[in-house]
Amino acid sequence: MSILLTGITTSGTPHIGNYIGAIKPSIEQSKNFKNNFLFLADYHSLIKNQDPELTYKSSLEIAAAWIACGIDTKKVNFYRQSSIPQILELSWILNAVTPKGLLNRAHAYKAAVDLNENTDPDKGINAGLFNYPILMSADILLFDADFVPVGSDQKQHIEMTRDIAGRFNNTYGNTFTLPEPIISENTPLLSGLDGRKMSKSYNNFIKLFSSENELRKLINQIVTDSLLPGEEKDTKSSILFEYFKAFTKDSKLKDIKRLFKEGMGWGDLKKMLFEIINQELSPLRQKYDELMNSPESVEEILIEGEKKAIIQAEIKIKEVREKVGIKPLHG
């Protein structure tokens, strides 16, 4: 039985780019597997965020968002990384077999070093960033994941996980499954309101659960050209059409293309886009608001997932301990 494992970075409030690029496709993907692990990577988030209130708030918001969007918690083990102590134990054990040179080649670490130019190459870089690939490997290997959905920019992390697992297996005997990445080439990546990458740092994003008025206001801020009503508009270069494509079924997209070709005004097109997006998000927003007003219900769901995940984690870590020789002395 194949195992799918997905990690969610707990940094900030989810936006519609997260919904289209990660939440929605991941929920669909989970339906194809009988054994799913979905976790909030809250320990990973500490590398970049040392604001305790933001760490807590982000974990709650992101957990509530995934639940509101329809993750089947009866079929998916949904848990917090920080609630599975075996992850950190395995991470330390993997440190002992991981060459420093492998970590030196990690893209995120190299990018941080490059920013320092001719100064101290490690200035401002914490050990968490350097060791990130090992903790990620522990997340994956502890549950013998067969497949891990990642963006193309994170493919290296899966390759490093396979390398670390291989080194452990060669040293102590066959123990870990070598995971395969799932990289979807068809998942749309929404641009920000200004055409740049959608990012909180650019403040060009739409919060996933904005109120109707906020959603309408932000959609009206999507950058368009100066073409007037009646003038044909190009769908290929249009940020607005990008949003239509992400939220509209193919059968109706032809009608949208026709309206662009016929020269419908930008204001009317934005009004139409608002109606389409709001119709999809409105019931999810209601569920999300209920969960945010009842954090104890989110906690209950996570605790249930953690109970199941810990059972699996303990079985695996016991095997690992025995392999490395950490076991009762009378044994």
C-alpha positions as YAML, in Angstrom:
chain: A
units: angstrom
residues:
- id: 1
  name: MET
  ca: [0.00, 0.00, 0.00]
- id: 2
  name: SER
  ca: [1.61, 3.29, -1.13]
- id: 3
  name: ILE
  ca: [2.01, 6.09, 1.39]
- id: 4
  name: LEU
  ca: [1.62, 9.78, 0.52]
- id: 5
  name: LEU
  ca: [3.14, 12.38, 2.85]
- id: 6
  name: THR
  ca: [2.61, 16.13, 2.53]
- id: 7
  name: GLY
  ca: [4.13, 18.89, 4.64]
- id: 8
  name: ILE
  ca: [2.65, 22.36, 5.04]
- id: 9
  name: THR
  ca: [4.84, 25.30, 6.03]
- id: 10
  name: THR
  ca: [3.17, 27.25, 8.82]
- id: 11
  name: SER
  ca: [4.14, 30.77, 7.85]
- id: 12
  name: GLY
  ca: [1.48, 33.45, 7.69]
- id: 13
  name: THR
  ca: [-2.11, 33.50, 6.53]
- id: 14
  name: PRO
  ca: [-3.01, 31.27, 3.54]
- id: 15
  name: HIS
  ca: [-3.79, 33.12, 0.30]
- id: 16
  name: ILE
  ca: [-5.57, 32.05, -2.87]
- id: 17
  name: GLY
  ca: [-2.25, 31.16, -4.48]
- id: 18
  name: ASN
  ca: [-1.77, 28.54, -1.74]
- id: 19
  name: TYR
  ca: [-5.32, 27.31, -2.35]
- id: 20
  name: ILE
  ca: [-4.87, 26.87, -6.11]
- id: 21
  name: GLY
  ca: [-1.26, 25.68, -6.03]
- id: 22
  name: ALA
  ca: [-1.25, 23.43, -2.95]
- id: 23
  name: ILE
  ca: [-4.42, 22.97, -0.89]
- id: 24
  name: LYS
  ca: [-6.90, 22.10, -3.64]
- id: 25
  name: PRO
  ca: [-4.63, 19.75, -5.66]
- id: 26
  name: SER
  ca: [-3.30, 18.06, -2.51]
- id: 27
  name: ILE
  ca: [-6.80, 17.29, -1.26]
- id: 28
  name: GLU
  ca: [-7.67, 15.79, -4.65]
- id: 29
  name: GLN
  ca: [-4.42, 13.82, -4.69]
- id: 30
  name: SER
  ca: [-5.04, 12.38, -1.23]
- id: 31
  name: LYS
  ca: [-8.17, 10.66, -2.54]
- id: 32
  name: ASN
  ca: [-5.95, 8.36, -4.62]
- id: 33
  name: PHE
  ca: [-4.09, 6.97, -1.60]
- id: 34
  name: LYS
  ca: [-5.37, 4.81, 1.25]
- id: 35
  name: ASN
  ca: [-2.56, 5.87, 3.57]
- id: 36
  name: ASN
  ca: [-2.00, 9.65, 3.88]
- id: 37
  name: PHE
  ca: [0.10, 11.74, 6.24]
- id: 38
  name: LEU
  ca: [-0.42, 15.52, 6.26]
- id: 39
  name: PHE
  ca: [1.50, 17.61, 8.76]
- id: 40
  name: LEU
  ca: [1.99, 21.20, 9.87]
- id: 41
  name: ALA
  ca: [5.74, 21.87, 9.66]
- id: 42
  name: ASP
  ca: [5.76, 24.14, 12.72]
- id: 43
  name: TYR
  ca: [9.34, 23.28, 13.76]
- id: 44
  name: HIS
  ca: [10.54, 24.16, 10.27]
- id: 45
  name: SER
  ca: [8.82, 27.55, 10.56]
- id: 46
  name: LEU
  ca: [11.04, 28.52, 13.51]
- id: 47
  name: ILE
  ca: [13.99, 28.87, 11.13]
- id: 48
  name: LYS
  ca: [12.55, 32.09, 9.69]
- id: 49
  name: ASN
  ca: [10.05, 33.16, 12.33]
- id: 50
  name: GLN
  ca: [10.83, 33.82, 15.98]
- id: 51
  name: ASP
  ca: [7.54, 35.54, 16.79]
- id: 52
  name: PRO
  ca: [5.65, 33.17, 19.16]
- id: 53
  name: GLU
  ca: [2.25, 34.78, 18.53]
- id: 54
  name: LEU
  ca: [2.68, 34.52, 14.76]
- id: 55
  name: THR
  ca: [3.81, 30.89, 15.04]
- id: 56
  name: TYR
  ca: [0.69, 29.98, 17.02]
- id: 57
  name: LYS
  ca: [-1.69, 32.04, 14.88]
- id: 58
  name: SER
  ca: [-0.31, 30.70, 11.61]
- id: 59
  name: SER
  ca: [-0.61, 27.08, 12.76]
- id: 60
  name: LEU
  ca: [-4.25, 27.63, 13.71]
- id: 61
  name: GLU
  ca: [-5.10, 29.49, 10.50]
- id: 62
  name: ILE
  ca: [-3.46, 26.96, 8.22]
- id: 63
  name: ALA
  ca: [-4.94, 23.95, 10.03]
- id: 64
  name: ALA
  ca: [-8.40, 25.56, 9.90]
- id: 65
  name: ALA
  ca: [-7.93, 26.38, 6.20]
- id: 66
  name: TRP
  ca: [-7.14, 22.79, 5.20]
- id: 67
  name: ILE
  ca: [-10.02, 21.43, 7.25]
- id: 68
  name: ALA
  ca: [-12.42, 24.03, 5.81]
- id: 69
  name: CYS
  ca: [-11.29, 23.21, 2.27]
- id: 70
  name: GLY
  ca: [-12.30, 19.58, 2.75]
- id: 71
  name: ILE
  ca: [-9.36, 17.44, 3.84]
- id: 72
  name: ASP
  ca: [-10.81, 14.08, 4.89]
- id: 73
  name: THR
  ca: [-9.45, 13.70, 8.41]
- id: 74
  name: LYS
  ca: [-10.85, 10.17, 8.63]
- id: 75
  name: LYS
  ca: [-8.66, 9.15, 5.71]
- id: 76
  name: VAL
  ca: [-5.70, 11.45, 6.36]
- id: 77
  name: ASN
  ca: [-3.44, 11.48, 9.43]
- id: 78
  name: PHE
  ca: [-3.40, 15.25, 10.05]
- id: 79
  name: TYR
  ca: [-0.89, 16.27, 12.73]
- id: 80
  name: ARG
  ca: [1.64, 18.81, 13.96]
- id: 81
  name: GLN
  ca: [5.30, 18.06, 13.43]
- id: 82
  name: SER
  ca: [5.95, 19.33, 16.97]
- id: 83
  name: SER
  ca: [3.58, 16.72, 18.45]
- id: 84
  name: ILE
  ca: [5.61, 13.77, 17.13]
- id: 85
  name: PRO
  ca: [8.80, 13.63, 19.28]
- id: 86
  name: GLN
  ca: [10.12, 10.70, 17.26]
- id: 87
  name: ILE
  ca: [10.76, 13.12, 14.36]
- id: 88
  name: LEU
  ca: [13.39, 15.04, 16.31]
- id: 89
  name: GLU
  ca: [14.92, 11.82, 17.63]
- id: 90
  name: LEU
  ca: [15.27, 10.46, 14.12]
- id: 91
  name: SER
  ca: [16.61, 13.80, 12.93]
- id: 92
  name: TRP
  ca: [19.53, 13.54, 15.37]
- id: 93
  name: ILE
  ca: [20.27, 9.96, 14.38]
- id: 94
  name: LEU
  ca: [20.29, 11.00, 10.70]
- id: 95
  name: ASN
  ca: [22.70, 13.83, 11.54]
- id: 96
  name: ALA
  ca: [25.21, 11.17, 12.47]
- id: 97
  name: VAL
  ca: [25.21, 9.63, 8.97]
- id: 98
  name: THR
  ca: [24.81, 12.80, 6.87]
- id: 99
  name: PRO
  ca: [27.97, 14.27, 5.33]
- id: 100
  name: LYS
  ca: [28.37, 18.00, 5.92]
- id: 101
  name: GLY
  ca: [29.29, 18.34, 2.26]
- id: 102
  name: LEU
  ca: [25.79, 17.21, 1.27]
- id: 103
  name: LEU
  ca: [24.26, 20.00, 3.35]
- id: 104
  name: ASN
  ca: [26.72, 22.51, 1.87]
- id: 105
  name: ARG
  ca: [25.11, 21.87, -1.52]
- id: 106
  name: ALA
  ca: [21.53, 22.61, -0.41]
- id: 107
  name: HIS
  ca: [20.02, 25.35, -2.61]
- id: 108
  name: ALA
  ca: [18.56, 27.35, 0.28]
- id: 109
  name: TYR
  ca: [21.85, 27.38, 2.18]
- id: 110
  name: LYS
  ca: [23.89, 28.27, -0.92]
- id: 111
  name: ALA
  ca: [21.50, 31.12, -1.74]
- id: 112
  name: ALA
  ca: [21.86, 32.52, 1.78]
- id: 113
  name: VAL
  ca: [25.67, 32.31, 1.52]
- id: 114
  name: ASP
  ca: [25.64, 34.06, -1.86]
- id: 115
  name: LEU
  ca: [23.75, 37.00, -0.35]
- id: 116
  name: ASN
  ca: [26.69, 37.61, 2.00]
- id: 117
  name: GLU
  ca: [29.00, 38.29, -0.98]
- id: 118
  name: ASN
  ca: [32.56, 38.83, 0.29]
- id: 119
  name: THR
  ca: [31.74, 39.05, 3.98]
- id: 120
  name: ASP
  ca: [31.57, 36.12, 6.41]
- id: 121
  name: PRO
  ca: [29.79, 33.49, 4.27]
- id: 122
  name: ASP
  ca: [27.72, 32.27, 7.23]
- id: 123
  name: LYS
  ca: [26.73, 35.69, 8.54]
- id: 124
  name: GLY
  ca: [23.09, 35.68, 9.67]
- id: 125
  name: ILE
  ca: [22.59, 32.00, 8.80]
- id: 126
  name: ASN
  ca: [21.30, 29.84, 11.64]
- id: 127
  name: ALA
  ca: [22.02, 26.15, 12.07]
- id: 128
  name: GLY
  ca: [18.34, 25.40, 11.48]
- id: 129
  name: LEU
  ca: [18.59, 26.56, 7.87]
- id: 130
  name: PHE
  ca: [21.74, 24.49, 7.38]
- id: 131
  name: ASN
  ca: [20.19, 21.36, 8.90]
- id: 132
  name: TYR
  ca: [16.75, 21.83, 7.32]
- id: 133
  name: PRO
  ca: [17.25, 18.93, 4.85]
- id: 134
  name: ILE
  ca: [17.90, 16.50, 7.73]
- id: 135
  name: LEU
  ca: [14.73, 17.44, 9.61]
- id: 136
  name: MET
  ca: [12.78, 17.19, 6.37]
- id: 137
  name: SER
  ca: [14.30, 13.76, 5.79]
- id: 138
  name: ALA
  ca: [13.17, 12.67, 9.25]
- id: 139
  name: ASP
  ca: [9.63, 13.90, 8.49]
- id: 140
  name: ILE
  ca: [9.53, 11.66, 5.43]
- id: 141
  name: LEU
  ca: [11.52, 8.60, 6.45]
- id: 142
  name: LEU
  ca: [9.83, 8.11, 9.82]
- id: 143
  name: PHE
  ca: [6.61, 7.18, 8.03]
- id: 144
  name: ASP
  ca: [8.19, 5.25, 5.14]
- id: 145
  name: ALA
  ca: [6.57, 7.63, 2.67]
- id: 146
  name: ASP
  ca: [6.60, 6.39, -0.92]
- id: 147
  name: PHE
  ca: [5.57, 9.69, -2.48]
- id: 148
  name: VAL
  ca: [6.01, 13.34, -1.45]
- id: 149
  name: PRO
  ca: [4.37, 16.18, -3.41]
- id: 150
  name: VAL
  ca: [6.81, 19.08, -3.77]
- id: 151
  name: GLY
  ca: [7.34, 22.07, -5.98]
- id: 152
  name: SER
  ca: [10.05, 21.85, -8.62]
- id: 153
  name: ASP
  ca: [12.23, 24.09, -6.42]
- id: 154
  name: GLN
  ca: [12.13, 21.47, -3.64]
- id: 155
  name: LYS
  ca: [13.01, 18.44, -5.73]
- id: 156
  name: GLN
  ca: [16.54, 18.60, -4.33]
- id: 157
  name: HIS
  ca: [15.23, 17.99, -0.81]
- id: 158
  name: ILE
  ca: [13.76, 14.65, -1.88]
- id: 159
  name: GLU
  ca: [17.00, 13.75, -3.63]
- id: 160
  name: MET
  ca: [18.90, 14.55, -0.42]
- id: 161
  name: THR
  ca: [16.41, 12.50, 1.61]
- id: 162
  name: ARG
  ca: [17.04, 9.54, -0.68]
- id: 163
  name: ASP
  ca: [20.79, 10.03, -0.28]
- id: 164
  name: ILE
  ca: [20.55, 10.19, 3.53]
- id: 165
  name: ALA
  ca: [18.27, 7.13, 3.64]
- id: 166
  name: GLY
  ca: [20.64, 5.25, 1.36]
- id: 167
  name: ARG
  ca: [23.62, 6.03, 3.57]
- id: 168
  name: PHE
  ca: [21.75, 4.81, 6.64]
- id: 169
  name: ASN
  ca: [20.63, 1.64, 4.86]
- id: 170
  name: ASN
  ca: [24.18, 0.95, 3.69]
- id: 171
  name: THR
  ca: [25.52, 1.43, 7.21]
- id: 172
  name: TYR
  ca: [22.90, -0.35, 9.29]
- id: 173
  name: GLY
  ca: [20.94, -2.50, 6.86]
- id: 174
  name: ASN
  ca: [17.76, -1.94, 4.90]
- id: 175
  name: THR
  ca: [15.55, 0.30, 7.08]
- id: 176
  name: PHE
  ca: [14.09, 3.20, 5.12]
- id: 177
  name: THR
  ca: [11.95, 3.48, 1.99]
- id: 178
  name: LEU
  ca: [13.49, 5.75, -0.66]
- id: 179
  name: PRO
  ca: [10.77, 8.31, -1.43]
- id: 180
  name: GLU
  ca: [9.81, 9.61, -4.86]
- id: 181
  name: PRO
  ca: [8.80, 13.22, -5.49]
- id: 182
  name: ILE
  ca: [5.47, 14.06, -7.09]
- id: 183
  name: ILE
  ca: [5.94, 17.24, -9.10]
- id: 184
  name: SER
  ca: [2.85, 18.44, -10.90]
- id: 185
  name: GLU
  ca: [3.64, 20.35, -14.07]
- id: 186
  name: ASN
  ca: [-0.02, 21.24, -14.56]
- id: 187
  name: THR
  ca: [-0.73, 22.95, -11.24]
- id: 188
  name: PRO
  ca: [-1.34, 26.65, -11.95]
- id: 189
  name: LEU
  ca: [0.75, 29.22, -10.09]
- id: 190
  name: LEU
  ca: [-1.19, 32.44, -9.62]
- id: 191
  name: SER
  ca: [0.63, 35.72, -10.09]
- id: 192
  name: GLY
  ca: [0.17, 38.47, -7.56]
- id: 193
  name: LEU
  ca: [-2.15, 41.43, -8.14]
- id: 194
  name: ASP
  ca: [0.74, 43.34, -9.73]
- id: 195
  name: GLY
  ca: [1.97, 40.49, -11.93]
- id: 196
  name: ARG
  ca: [4.92, 39.56, -9.74]
- id: 197
  name: LYS
  ca: [5.09, 36.31, -7.78]
- id: 198
  name: MET
  ca: [2.26, 36.24, -5.23]
- id: 199
  name: SER
  ca: [4.01, 36.91, -1.95]
- id: 200
  name: LYS
  ca: [3.29, 38.35, 1.47]
- id: 201
  name: SER
  ca: [6.56, 40.28, 1.22]
- id: 202
  name: TYR
  ca: [5.23, 42.08, -1.88]
- id: 203
  name: ASN
  ca: [1.79, 42.57, -0.29]
- id: 204
  name: ASN
  ca: [0.25, 41.59, -3.64]
- id: 205
  name: PHE
  ca: [-1.84, 38.65, -2.48]
- id: 206
  name: ILE
  ca: [-5.49, 37.91, -1.74]
- id: 207
  name: LYS
  ca: [-6.13, 36.23, 1.60]
- id: 208
  name: LEU
  ca: [-7.94, 32.97, 0.99]
- id: 209
  name: PHE
  ca: [-10.76, 33.85, 3.34]
- id: 210
  name: SER
  ca: [-11.08, 37.58, 2.76]
- id: 211
  name: SER
  ca: [-14.56, 38.95, 3.36]
- id: 212
  name: GLU
  ca: [-16.72, 39.51, 0.28]
- id: 213
  name: ASN
  ca: [-15.98, 43.24, 0.35]
- id: 214
  name: GLU
  ca: [-12.24, 42.67, 0.75]
- id: 215
  name: LEU
  ca: [-12.26, 40.10, -2.05]
- id: 216
  name: ARG
  ca: [-14.08, 42.47, -4.39]
- id: 217
  name: LYS
  ca: [-11.73, 45.34, -3.55]
- id: 218
  name: LEU
  ca: [-8.59, 43.25, -4.11]
- id: 219
  name: ILE
  ca: [-9.82, 41.78, -7.41]
- id: 220
  name: ASN
  ca: [-10.40, 45.34, -8.60]
- id: 221
  name: GLN
  ca: [-6.69, 45.98, -7.90]
- id: 222
  name: ILE
  ca: [-5.49, 43.32, -10.35]
- id: 223
  name: VAL
  ca: [-3.30, 45.12, -12.89]
- id: 224
  name: THR
  ca: [-4.70, 45.40, -16.42]
- id: 225
  name: ASP
  ca: [-3.72, 47.39, -19.50]
- id: 226
  name: SER
  ca: [-5.38, 50.55, -20.84]
- id: 227
  name: LEU
  ca: [-7.56, 48.88, -23.48]
- id: 228
  name: LEU
  ca: [-11.08, 50.29, -23.55]
- id: 229
  name: PRO
  ca: [-14.42, 48.44, -23.69]
- id: 230
  name: GLY
  ca: [-14.96, 47.15, -27.20]
- id: 231
  name: GLU
  ca: [-11.25, 46.60, -27.84]
- id: 232
  name: GLU
  ca: [-10.05, 42.97, -28.09]
- id: 233
  name: LYS
  ca: [-8.05, 41.83, -25.09]
- id: 234
  name: ASP
  ca: [-5.25, 39.25, -25.15]
- id: 235
  name: THR
  ca: [-5.75, 36.32, -22.77]
- id: 236
  name: LYS
  ca: [-2.12, 35.16, -22.98]
- id: 237
  name: SER
  ca: [-0.68, 38.26, -21.31]
- id: 238
  name: SER
  ca: [-3.56, 38.92, -18.93]
- id: 239
  name: ILE
  ca: [-3.16, 38.41, -15.18]
- id: 240
  name: LEU
  ca: [-6.93, 38.59, -14.92]
- id: 241
  name: PHE
  ca: [-7.39, 35.69, -17.33]
- id: 242
  name: GLU
  ca: [-4.86, 33.72, -15.27]
- id: 243
  name: TYR
  ca: [-7.30, 33.96, -12.35]
- id: 244
  name: PHE
  ca: [-10.25, 33.00, -14.56]
- id: 245
  name: LYS
  ca: [-8.33, 29.94, -15.72]
- id: 246
  name: ALA
  ca: [-7.58, 28.87, -12.13]
- id: 247
  name: PHE
  ca: [-11.20, 29.12, -10.97]
- id: 248
  name: THR
  ca: [-13.16, 28.20, -14.10]
- id: 249
  name: LYS
  ca: [-13.85, 24.78, -15.57]
- id: 250
  name: ASP
  ca: [-12.60, 24.20, -19.12]
- id: 251
  name: SER
  ca: [-16.15, 23.96, -20.44]
- id: 252
  name: LYS
  ca: [-16.84, 27.56, -19.39]
- id: 253
  name: LEU
  ca: [-13.40, 28.95, -20.14]
- id: 254
  name: LYS
  ca: [-14.25, 29.15, -23.84]
- id: 255
  name: ASP
  ca: [-17.00, 31.64, -23.02]
- id: 256
  name: ILE
  ca: [-14.56, 33.75, -21.01]
- id: 257
  name: LYS
  ca: [-12.09, 33.76, -23.91]
- id: 258
  name: ARG
  ca: [-14.88, 34.90, -26.21]
- id: 259
  name: LEU
  ca: [-15.69, 37.82, -23.90]
- id: 260
  name: PHE
  ca: [-12.02, 38.87, -23.92]
- id: 261
  name: LYS
  ca: [-11.99, 38.67, -27.72]
- id: 262
  name: GLU
  ca: [-15.20, 40.67, -27.97]
- id: 263
  name: GLY
  ca: [-13.70, 43.39, -25.80]
- id: 264
  name: MET
  ca: [-15.67, 43.25, -22.57]
- id: 265
  name: GLY
  ca: [-14.50, 46.05, -20.27]
- id: 266
  name: TRP
  ca: [-12.01, 45.31, -17.52]
- id: 267
  name: GLY
  ca: [-14.47, 46.46, -14.87]
- id: 268
  name: ASP
  ca: [-17.14, 44.03, -16.03]
- id: 269
  name: LEU
  ca: [-14.59, 41.21, -16.31]
- id: 270
  name: LYS
  ca: [-13.41, 41.86, -12.76]
- id: 271
  name: LYS
  ca: [-17.00, 41.84, -11.53]
- id: 272
  name: MET
  ca: [-17.52, 38.48, -13.23]
- id: 273
  name: LEU
  ca: [-14.30, 37.10, -11.75]
- id: 274
  name: PHE
  ca: [-15.39, 38.17, -8.27]
- id: 275
  name: GLU
  ca: [-18.68, 36.30, -8.65]
- id: 276
  name: ILE
  ca: [-16.90, 33.12, -9.79]
- id: 277
  name: ILE
  ca: [-14.29, 33.14, -6.99]
- id: 278
  name: ASN
  ca: [-16.72, 34.19, -4.29]
- id: 279
  name: GLN
  ca: [-19.15, 31.43, -5.25]
- id: 280
  name: GLU
  ca: [-16.42, 28.82, -4.73]
- id: 281
  name: LEU
  ca: [-14.94, 30.29, -1.57]
- id: 282
  name: SER
  ca: [-18.10, 31.45, 0.22]
- id: 283
  name: PRO
  ca: [-19.02, 28.07, 1.83]
- id: 284
  name: LEU
  ca: [-15.36, 27.42, 2.67]
- id: 285
  name: ARG
  ca: [-15.10, 30.87, 4.28]
- id: 286
  name: GLN
  ca: [-18.10, 30.13, 6.47]
- id: 287
  name: LYS
  ca: [-16.57, 26.85, 7.65]
- id: 288
  name: TYR
  ca: [-13.21, 28.53, 8.23]
- id: 289
  name: ASP
  ca: [-14.76, 31.29, 10.34]
- id: 290
  name: GLU
  ca: [-16.53, 28.67, 12.46]
- id: 291
  name: LEU
  ca: [-13.25, 26.84, 13.05]
- id: 292
  name: MET
  ca: [-11.34, 30.02, 13.90]
- id: 293
  name: ASN
  ca: [-14.02, 30.87, 16.44]
- id: 294
  name: SER
  ca: [-13.71, 27.36, 17.89]
- id: 295
  name: PRO
  ca: [-9.97, 26.55, 18.02]
- id: 296
  name: GLU
  ca: [-10.67, 23.68, 20.40]
- id: 297
  name: SER
  ca: [-12.40, 21.83, 17.55]
- id: 298
  name: VAL
  ca: [-9.25, 22.23, 15.41]
- id: 299
  name: GLU
  ca: [-7.20, 20.96, 18.36]
- id: 300
  name: GLU
  ca: [-9.42, 17.88, 18.67]
- id: 301
  name: ILE
  ca: [-8.96, 17.02, 15.00]
- id: 302
  name: LEU
  ca: [-5.18, 17.38, 15.24]
- id: 303
  name: ILE
  ca: [-4.97, 15.33, 18.43]
- id: 304
  name: GLU
  ca: [-6.86, 12.48, 16.75]
- id: 305
  name: GLY
  ca: [-4.44, 12.55, 13.82]
- id: 306
  name: GLU
  ca: [-1.46, 12.72, 16.16]
- id: 307
  name: LYS
  ca: [-2.59, 9.67, 18.12]
- id: 308
  name: LYS
  ca: [-2.54, 7.61, 14.91]
- id: 309
  name: ALA
  ca: [0.72, 9.13, 13.66]
- id: 310
  name: ILE
  ca: [2.54, 8.49, 16.94]
- id: 311
  name: ILE
  ca: [1.67, 4.78, 16.81]
- id: 312
  name: GLN
  ca: [3.35, 4.53, 13.39]
- id: 313
  name: ALA
  ca: [6.25, 6.74, 14.45]
- id: 314
  name: GLU
  ca: [7.03, 4.68, 17.54]
- id: 315
  name: ILE
  ca: [7.10, 1.44, 15.56]
- id: 316
  name: LYS
  ca: [9.64, 2.93, 13.16]
- id: 317
  name: ILE
  ca: [11.84, 4.65, 15.72]
- id: 318
  name: LYS
  ca: [12.04, 1.43, 17.75]
- id: 319
  name: GLU
  ca: [13.35, -0.34, 14.65]
- id: 320
  name: VAL
  ca: [15.88, 2.46, 14.07]
- id: 321
  name: ARG
  ca: [17.09, 2.41, 17.68]
- id: 322
  name: GLU
  ca: [17.71, -1.33, 17.49]
- id: 323
  name: LYS
  ca: [19.55, -0.94, 14.18]
- id: 324
  name: VAL
  ca: [21.99, 1.62, 15.64]
- id: 325
  name: GLY
  ca: [22.43, -0.34, 18.88]
- id: 326
  name: ILE
  ca: [20.35, 1.79, 21.24]
- id: 327
  name: LYS
  ca: [18.30, -0.85, 23.04]
- id: 328
  name: PRO
  ca: [17.92, -2.46, 26.50]
- id: 329
  name: LEU
  ca: [21.27, -3.75, 27.77]
- id: 330
  name: HIS
  ca: [19.77, -7.08, 28.81]
- id: 331
  name: GLY
  ca: [18.72, -7.64, 25.17]
...
